[in-house]
């Protein structure tokens, strides 16, 4: 049975895997305007606002990608007890996502990234965030809420954006609970400490993140890639390291082998959020019983579809099948 046939049979069976996303939730706020003159107060453009929009960012983008594919999604994380937090929960619930495990912390603000754009040019980005580690009490509350949820999920994604949620202690507790229930943990990593991900099934850094975490200058050749990957495989004991290589596609690396999947994209407009699409697609198909290699092949098609759009985008099974048919 070919991969495209497998995807078609999954689609006709209308199975909805249950995916738990634990991660740094945030809001992406866009302000579009025009600028025709400089301010008399300082040498900066005056932006006349024409339009504004709000979408989910960070782990929320992973959630939206999973919803678009047809998964049942449960989300967990920590947000501020503020208006943006309320807005974030509203968007998630309007997508049919369960939010019982999203905890409000009155000592932090909900992360909001505001981008001001004139035409297609980004003038400035304004970030509102607190990146201090979450308190021990909140950590315990999250673990208590998630123990049963992890047991009922088909797969668990940890979407780390380095905003204070994934302290080493909490990360290890979550991975241990998942492993105790034989649930695969799939990680989108950030930062330099990959030891905290020890025991995860699959880790998906991009080339730059891998180079930083493996403490290598840069990754130019496939040999550099394998060498850096070796360091991380040793540190984390993960079964699979999936390295996204933007216009070169992605590499699947294990302790035994490495394989390069060339990129499927014909045109690239914007790679924003492509990593979130990749992690969501891999997790979705693994949850449905496909192999890591097959899931990565499908994620490569999914990434090719979203980078043809400007801004974070999502894709569907129909579009993936269509894209596979055109190659």
Protein Blocks (a to p, Z undefined) as FASTA:
>chain_A
ZZklmmmmmmmnopacddddddddddddddddddfbdcfkbccdddddfbdcdddehjll
mmmmmmmnopacdddddddddfklmmmmmmmmmnopafklpccdfkbccdddddddehjb
cfbdcddddfbdcdfklmmmmmmmmmmmmmmpmbdcdddehnopagfklmmmmmmmmmmn
opacddddedjblmlmgoiabdcddfklmmmmnopabdcblmlmmmmmmmmmmmnopabd
cddehjnopadddfkbccddddfbfbdfblghklmmmmmmmmmmmmnopafklmmmmmmm
mmmmmmmpgcjddddfklmmmmmmmZZ
